């Protein structure tokens, strides 16, 4: 597999993972019969964002880099807050 092909795979994997979070949120909300955001949403967001950020860095796209960098921080922070809440509940 060539370098360009590898980076296309990374980019598409990131986009697929990132899009999968919306499917997860929708199906989870349908299952619970109310709008909810499961923890998996934040993990998919983090992984998808990391893959897309790597792809953006490879492509040297400053707009894409800034956008994914900010999102990555938000997703990581949400996971930290969830972990902290679980610690306080136990």
JOWO-V895831 format. One record per pair of residues at least 6 apart in sequence whose C-alpha atoms are under 6 Angstrom apart, sorted by sequence separation. I is the first residue (numbers start at 1). J is the second residue. D is the distance in Angstrom with one decimal. If there is no record, write none. Layout:
i:I j:J d:D
i:I j:J d:D
This chain:
i:29 j:35 d:4.8
i:29 j:36 d:5.3
i:56 j:64 d:5.8
i:56 j:65 d:5.5
i:25 j:37 d:5.6
i:53 j:65 d:5.8
i:53 j:68 d:5.5
i:49 j:68 d:5.8
i:21 j:41 d:5.0
i:21 j:44 d:5.6
i:49 j:72 d:5.8
i:46 j:72 d:5.8
i:17 j:44 d:6.0
i:18 j:45 d:5.5
i:46 j:75 d:5.6
i:18 j:48 d:4.4
i:17 j:48 d:4.9
i:42 j:75 d:5.7
i:14 j:48 d:4.3
i:14 j:51 d:4.7
i:14 j:52 d:5.1
i:11 j:52 d:5.7
i:11 j:55 d:5.4
